[in-house]
Every structure is written in structure tokens, then in C-alpha cells.
Amino acid sequence: MSRPTLAVSVGDLNGIGFEIALRAHEKLRTLCRPLYVVHREMARQAAERLGLALPEPFEHVAPDAAPFTIAPGTVSARAGAYSFASFKKAVDLTREGRAVALLTLPIHKEAWMEAGIGYKGHTDALRDFFKKEAIMMLGCEALYVALFTEHIPLKEVPKRIEKERLTRFLLDLRKETGAGKIGVLGLNPHAGDHGVLGDEERIIEEAIEEANKQAKKEAFVGPLVPDVAFTPKMRENFRYFAAMYHDQGLAPLKALYFEESVNVSLNLPIVRTSVDHGTAFDIAYLPNRPLSLASYLNAAEAALRLAARKSQRP
């Protein structure tokens, strides 16, 4: 049987992502046929800086961006433009059916900004590309956390908590994951203490009630007190959580499962997964330092698993 093709966008080449791809290449080829969206000369330049040979076979498609000179650990508009072009081409390959799923390596948000790219990250761009409410979910088989709000200032979060929008988010999350029960976190300390510490929980309660009504079962439980939601006892009851904001969900997740976790974009026509870490500019291209391939390989396995499941849906 031929292996499925996985489109790999190479991320910011000034960072650590492409080294991970090179070092994991042989293992990845046992799972799928990786198709890297990069110029061969850029791949060779990165490999030479690392003292590595470019693996063969090395299947690749060039993005619509000019090659540049890699500057390890540097925020660069040219690197930002290149990483976006690689991502956009990889999305197109997946949309066209030339790949079963998309695996993204980390980009640098400041480099995107310097390049004049009007998106804050992959998920933000995917929403616009497909005109769909993509859901950002991170985690591993032991624990998944979906983010109701993502890369926005903390002061903006309470304004985003609206009953209709949260209800739709919860129902879409359940549909995409097939989760039996999902724990929904409150926003405030002690989940508001019945209004003493904030009243956003009233809206969250109403959204949970409406979502359970539409699901015709108690699929959503909460609002849960955030500071105890991730304790071992609570995690016996829930494998999926919905967090109201970025750090509320990701701080405990990364404390527990940093190396294993992956990023998954739900509620889209295509499957996209990613590593759950950044560009690591501080260690990019440096010799003799530890490097984990776990998140990348887990992301690839998750992409293939989700793509197979999506292909079986009616």
C-alpha cells in the first residue's frame, strides 16, 4: 500500500523547526510520504548549517516566496514572508487533495508582522481562508484543551464571552472530537463565587445549559473552578476541557504534557496539526543541546489519524 502524503510547511527557517523535520525525517517516512514546502536550496542551506546531509528521497514543492540567507535566532521580515508562503502553499496542496493533511512547523508572529502579514497565527489565517470558525485545541491522548479565545489581550477576554458564540463553540467542539463529556472552565477565580468575583459565569452557565439542550444530553459540565480543574481527581472525569482564554488552558497543559502535546485545528474542511512549541530562537542551530522530536511526530500521527477519520465520515 502507498503511504498517505502529508504536506509539511517549514515554519520560520531562522528557528528550530526545520532541524526537527530533518532529524525526524526517516521516522516520519515510516508513517507517511512527507512533502516539504520549501526550496531545495533553502533546505540544503539549513542542513549545511546543522552539519547534516539532506535526506534522500526529499520530496518538496517550492513556495511562492524568494529564498533568503538564514540568520539563526533572528526576527526577519523575509523569514516571516517565507514561512507564510510555505504555509499558504501547504494549505492549497491539502485543499486540492494532493496531501491528506497539513503539518505545520512553528512560525514567529513578530516576523509575520514585520512581513506585513495580517494574521496573528496559523489558526487565525485558516479562519479567513475557509470562512469557518476554526477551533484551536492542544494536548495529547491523556488531556486535550480547546481555547474559546486565543491570541488576544487578556483584558479583551470578558467582552468575548457571549452566550450564542460560546454555545456554538461547545457544540462544534463536541462534534469534532466525539467527546462524551467536556469540562467547561469558568473565567474568574473560584468560578466567580456566585457573583462575588465576577458575573461572566452566569453567561457560561447559560451557554452550557443551551448546549446540553441541543446535544440532548449532559455533554458539558461547568463552569468548573479553574485552579482545581486539572488536578488528578478531576482528570479522572474529563479528558477534554474548554478554556476561556489562552494561558488558562495552556499553562497547566504544558506543565503536565509539554513534550507530547500537539496543536490541532478543528472545524475545518482540511486536517491541520502542529507542534505545540515555538521557534526556540535561543537554541536554533546551536550544537550539542537536547532536542525533542516527540511533539512533531505526535502531530504527524494525529494528522494521519484525523484524516483517516474524516475520510470515513458520510
C-alpha positions in Angstrom: 0.0 0.0 0.0 1.2 3.5 -0.8 1.7 5.8 2.2 -0.5 8.9 2.5 1.1 12.2 1.7 1.5 14.8 4.4 2.2 18.4 3.4 4.7 20.0 5.8 5.1 23.8 6.0 8.5 24.6 7.2 7.8 27.5 9.6 10.4 30.1 10.3 13.7 28.8 9.0 15.6 31.0 11.4 14.2 28.9 14.2 14.4 25.3 15.3 11.5 23.8 13.3 13.3 22.6 10.2 16.0 20.9 12.2 13.3 18.9 13.9 11.9 18.0 10.5 15.3 16.9 9.2 16.1 14.8 12.3 12.7 13.2 12.3 12.6 12.6 8.5 13.4 8.8 8.5 10.9 8.1 11.3 8.2 10.2 9.5 8.8 8.3 6.3 7.7 5.1 8.1 4.3 6.8 8.7 3.7 8.7 5.5 5.1 10.4 2.5 6.3 13.9 3.7 6.0 16.6 1.1 8.0 19.7 2.3 7.0 23.1 1.1 10.5 24.6 0.7 13.0 25.4 -2.0 15.7 22.7 -2.2 18.4 25.3 -1.9 16.8 26.6 1.4 16.6 23.0 2.7 20.2 22.4 1.8 21.3 25.7 3.4 19.6 24.7 6.7 21.1 21.2 6.6 24.6 22.5 5.9 24.4 24.9 8.9 23.4 22.0 11.1 26.2 19.7 9.7 23.5 17.3 8.3 23.1 15.7 4.9 19.8 16.5 3.1 17.9 13.2 3.3 17.0 11.3 0.1 14.4 11.0 -1.1 13.5 14.6 -0.2 10.2 15.4 -1.9 9.5 19.1 -1.9 7.4 21.9 -3.5 8.7 25.4 -3.7 6.5 28.1 -2.0 5.8 31.5 -3.7 8.5 33.4 -1.9 12.1 34.3 -2.6 14.9 32.3 -1.0 17.0 34.2 1.6 20.0 33.7 3.8 19.2 32.0 7.1 20.1 34.1 10.2 19.7 31.8 13.2 17.6 33.2 16.1 16.8 36.4 14.2 13.3 38.0 13.7 13.3 38.8 9.9 10.6 40.0 7.6 12.0 37.8 4.8 11.8 34.7 7.0 8.3 35.7 8.0 7.2 36.1 4.4 8.8 32.8 3.5 7.1 30.9 6.4 3.7 32.3 5.4 4.2 31.4 1.8 5.2 27.9 2.8 2.1 27.6 5.0 -0.3 29.0 2.3 1.1 26.6 -0.4 0.7 23.7 2.0 -2.9 24.6 2.7 -3.5 24.7 -1.0 -1.9 21.3 -1.5 -4.2 19.8 1.2 -7.3 21.6 -0.1 -6.6 20.2 -3.6 -6.3 16.7 -2.3 -2.6 16.4 -3.1 -2.0 15.7 0.6 -4.3 14.1 3.2 -3.4 16.6 5.9 -1.2 19.6 6.8 1.5 19.6 9.4 2.9 23.0 10.3 6.2 23.8 11.9 6.4 26.9 14.2 6.2 30.4 12.8 7.3 33.6 14.6 4.4 36.0 15.0 6.6 39.1 15.1 8.3 38.1 11.8 4.8 37.8 10.2 4.0 41.2 11.5 7.3 42.6 10.1 6.4 41.0 6.7 3.1 42.8 6.7 1.0 39.6 7.1 -2.3 40.5 8.7 -2.8 37.3 10.7 -1.7 36.5 14.3 -1.0 32.9 13.6 -2.0 29.7 11.7 -5.5 29.3 13.1 -6.3 33.0 12.5 -5.3 32.6 8.9 -7.2 29.3 8.5 -10.4 31.0 9.6 -10.1 33.5 6.9 -9.0 31.1 4.2 -12.0 28.8 4.8 -14.5 31.3 6.2 -15.1 28.9 9.1 -14.8 29.2 12.9 -11.7 27.1 13.4 -11.1 25.8 16.9 -7.6 25.7 18.4 -7.2 22.6 20.5 -4.0 21.4 22.1 -3.0 18.3 24.0 -2.3 14.6 23.8 -4.3 11.5 24.3 -4.2 12.0 28.1 -5.6 15.5 28.0 -6.9 18.0 25.4 -7.7 21.7 26.0 -9.7 23.7 23.5 -9.4 27.5 23.6 -12.5 29.7 23.3 -10.3 32.8 22.9 -6.7 32.6 21.7 -4.2 35.3 20.9 -6.0 38.4 22.2 -5.1 40.6 25.2 -6.4 39.3 28.5 -8.5 42.5 29.0 -10.5 41.7 25.9 -11.5 38.2 27.0 -14.6 39.1 29.2 -16.0 41.1 26.2 -15.9 37.9 24.0 -17.9 35.7 26.4 -21.3 35.7 24.7 -23.9 33.0 25.1 -24.6 32.3 21.4 -21.0 32.3 20.4 -19.9 30.1 23.4 -22.8 27.7 22.8 -21.8 27.2 19.1 -18.2 26.7 20.2 -19.1 24.0 22.6 -21.3 22.1 20.2 -18.7 22.3 17.4 -16.0 21.1 19.8 -18.1 18.0 20.7 -19.0 17.3 17.1 -15.3 17.5 16.0 -13.9 15.4 18.9 -16.7 13.0 19.7 -16.0 13.6 23.4 -18.6 12.1 25.8 -18.1 14.9 28.4 -16.3 18.2 28.2 -15.3 20.2 31.3 -16.0 23.9 30.8 -13.8 26.3 32.8 -15.1 29.4 34.5 -13.4 32.7 33.8 -12.9 34.2 37.3 -11.1 32.8 40.4 -13.4 30.3 42.2 -15.6 30.4 39.0 -16.9 33.8 40.2 -18.0 32.6 43.7 -21.7 33.1 42.7 -21.1 36.7 41.5 -18.7 37.8 44.3 -15.7 37.7 42.0 -17.3 38.4 38.6 -20.5 37.6 36.8 -19.2 36.1 33.5 -20.0 32.6 34.8 -23.7 33.4 34.5 -23.2 33.7 30.7 -21.1 30.5 30.7 -23.8 28.6 32.7 -26.5 29.7 30.2 -24.3 28.6 27.2 -23.7 25.2 28.9 -27.4 24.8 29.5 -28.3 25.6 25.9 -25.5 23.4 24.5 -26.7 20.5 26.6 -30.3 21.1 25.5 -29.2 21.0 21.8 -27.0 17.9 22.4 -29.9 16.2 24.2 -27.6 15.0 27.0 -25.3 16.4 29.7 -22.3 16.7 27.5 -20.9 19.8 29.0 -20.2 20.3 32.7 -19.3 23.6 34.5 -18.4 26.3 35.0 -15.5 24.5 36.7 -13.3 26.3 39.2 -10.1 26.8 37.0 -7.5 26.2 39.7 -8.7 22.7 40.5 -9.9 21.6 37.1 -6.6 19.9 36.2 -6.0 18.1 39.4 -5.6 14.3 39.1 -9.0 13.6 40.5 -10.7 16.0 38.1 -8.8 14.5 35.2 -10.2 11.1 36.0 -13.6 12.6 35.0 -12.6 14.7 32.0 -10.1 14.2 29.1 -11.4 17.3 27.2 -11.6 20.8 28.7 -12.8 24.1 27.2 -10.8 27.1 28.5 -11.9 30.7 28.3 -8.5 32.1 27.4 -5.1 31.0 26.2 -3.0 30.7 29.4 -5.8 29.4 31.5 -5.7 26.2 29.4 -2.2 26.0 28.2 -0.2 26.7 31.4 -1.5 23.5 33.1 -1.4 21.5 29.8 2.3 22.4 29.2 3.2 21.8 32.8 1.8 18.3 32.5 2.5 17.2 28.9 4.8 19.8 27.2 6.8 17.5 25.0 4.0 15.2 24.0 1.3 17.8 23.2 0.3 18.9 19.7 -1.9 21.7 18.2 -5.0 20.6 16.3 -7.2 22.9 14.2 -10.8 21.7 14.3 -14.0 22.6 12.5 -12.3 23.0 9.1 -12.6 21.2 5.7 -9.0 20.1 6.0 -6.9 18.5 8.8 -4.2 20.6 10.2 -1.9 19.8 13.1 1.2 21.4 14.5 3.9 21.1 17.1 3.0 22.6 20.5 6.1 24.8 20.8 7.6 27.8 19.3 10.6 28.7 17.2 13.1 28.4 20.1 15.3 31.2 18.7 17.6 30.9 21.7 18.8 27.4 20.7 18.3 27.4 16.9 21.2 25.9 15.0 23.3 25.5 18.2 25.3 22.3 18.6 25.1 19.7 21.4 21.8 20.7 23.0 18.8 18.4 23.8 16.1 18.3 21.1 12.8 16.5 21.4 11.1 15.2 18.3 8.0 14.0 20.2 5.6 16.8 19.6 6.4 16.8 15.8 6.0 13.0 15.4 2.8 13.1 17.6 1.4 15.9 15.4 2.1 13.8 12.3 0.4 10.7 13.8 -2.6 12.9 14.9 -2.9 14.4 11.4 -2.9 10.9 9.8 -5.4 9.6 12.3 -7.8 12.6 11.9 -7.5 12.5 8.1 -8.5 8.8 8.1 -11.4 9.5 10.4 -12.5 12.5 8.2 -12.4 10.3 5.1 -14.8 7.8 6.7 -17.4 10.4 7.5 -20.6 10.4 5.4 
